[in-house]
Amino acid sequence: MQSNAVLATLQPNYNILSPSRFYSSSASAAATFLPVFYPQRTRFSAPQYLKLDKQVLASASGRYVHEVKSPFKNAAVLSDSYSSEASELADIEWDNLGFGLLPTDYMYMMKCSQGGNFSKGELQRFGNIELNPSAGVLNYGQGLFEGLKAYRKEDGNILLFRPEENALRMRQGAERMCMPAPTVDQFVEAVKETVLANKRWVPPPGKGSLYIRPLLMGSGAVLGLAPAPEYTFLIYVSPVGNYFKEGVAPINLIVEHELHRATPGGTGGVKTIGNYAAVLKAQSAAKAKGYSDVLYLDCVHKKYLEEVSSCNIFVVKGNVISTPAIKGTILPGITRKSIIDVARSQGFQVEERFVPVDELLDADEVFCTGTAVVVSPVGSITYKGKRVPYGVDGFGAVAQQLYSVLTRLQMGLIDDKMNWTVELS
Ligand SMILES: *Cc1c(COP(=O)(O)O)cnc(C)c1O
């Protein structure tokens, strides 16, 4: 017979999120055996897993899991019959979700050797993973990430937004970073499986979305600089609300004219992990001065707009909406691409071109786009000590209109004539 402790390790991790959720007697009795899912809160190194005999155990959600051999610990894997009570909602405070990690039930994992093909991906309980200290991703930054969202519709079904675009972008990034990548089908199927397995974490309509984070990394050991001998594709998810602490209020940007995010010939155009540690210094300095984020200029002329740390930028003047052209140093955002199409469908003229920083001075509106930020209005931009304000409060009319069309499409509230959404039920 299984002990309570063993069962507790297979219970959903939200038990450790807040003391008030330590209500389950088996969970509290077994607290000292719980895997360390949340290192920020649990500093000591508890046993990472309990050795289970290969056996089928009922998980707390009524799904069945069994242990499999894997180099990753906490490696309990879903069997085929997990779909039972997917319609239930997780027991968390759904109002006021921010953009932080809430651990969910399952993550997806798939491996491949250098020169091989990805196959046999599987869901596992969400938890820590184990890597060789010499893993390519840890030593040389051979890694990519993606980001997309799932929304819950009023009828309970779930919508993904253009997941095949994320798959294609990961494949382009993988080519640049000398990594094998899942096929578009493998990627999209893996996203669907992961979302359905974590369905109870998709916020109710209007409360937010499930952020989906696919990772691709060189997980094999290398010492000399070279592509890793093995790769891991992983997907984890977290329910999220607003990205900026401002919520839906306009953000305030500062133009950075010394540090740069990307260089011609570099990797700015792909979502490789190293691009993001590199912007922390400028971002931290900006936040310390009260700004929301940094707006980068091109590194050659220091004159043309590029983008913000993790979102694209648009400038509105009359009926014309301009955004920096994609030329290798700007991340080709899927939200950017979608907003360009939405804006044209709404009768705006959209220009992808070099946008000189001076144009910020007499713009009517500025807004940012990205999966995480959706469409964020910019309230002011500060450049060389001069602050240029936009609007009085809240969204500008154009940003509001585009935000409204895009989000209603993503949430299934209007007809998807573009065929952008993928429905899961
Ligand atoms: C991810 C990202 C974006 C936005 O891309 P979306 O596909 O719209 O989410 C923009 N800029 C950078 C630097 C990014 O990493």
The ligand as an SDF file (V2000), in Angstrom:
LIG
                    3D

 15 15  0  0  0  0  0  0  0  0999 V2000
    9.1800   37.7370  -27.5930 C   0  0  0  0  0  0  0  0  0  0  0  0
    9.6390   39.0990  -27.9560 C   0  0  0  0  0  0  0  0  0  0  0  0
    8.8120   40.0300  -28.5910 C   0  0  0  0  0  0  0  0  0  0  0  0
    7.3560   39.7940  -28.8450 C   0  0  0  0  0  0  0  0  0  0  0  0
    7.1040   38.6850  -29.6470 O   0  0  0  0  0  0  0  0  0  0  0  0
    5.6360   38.0570  -29.6380 P   0  0  0  0  0  0  0  0  0  0  0  0
    5.7460   36.9260  -30.6050 O   0  0  0  0  0  0  0  0  0  0  0  0
    4.7080   39.1060  -30.0720 O   0  0  0  0  0  0  0  0  0  0  0  0
    5.3840   37.6070  -28.2550 O   0  0  0  0  0  0  0  0  0  0  0  0
    9.3570   41.2440  -28.9550 C   0  0  0  0  0  0  0  0  0  0  0  0
   10.6410   41.5430  -28.6770 N   0  0  0  0  0  0  0  0  0  0  0  0
   11.4590   40.6800  -28.0540 C   0  0  0  0  0  0  0  0  0  0  0  0
   12.8600   41.0790  -27.7900 C   0  0  0  0  0  0  0  0  0  0  0  0
   10.9840   39.4330  -27.6540 C   0  0  0  0  0  0  0  0  0  0  0  0
   11.7840   38.5890  -27.0330 O   0  0  0  0  0  0  0  0  0  0  0  0
  1  2  1  0
  2  3  1  0
  2 14  2  0
  3  4  1  0
  3 10  2  0
  4  5  1  0
  5  6  1  0
  6  7  2  0
  6  8  1  0
  6  9  1  0
 10 11  1  0
 11 12  2  0
 12 13  1  0
 12 14  1  0
 14 15  1  0
M  END
$$$$
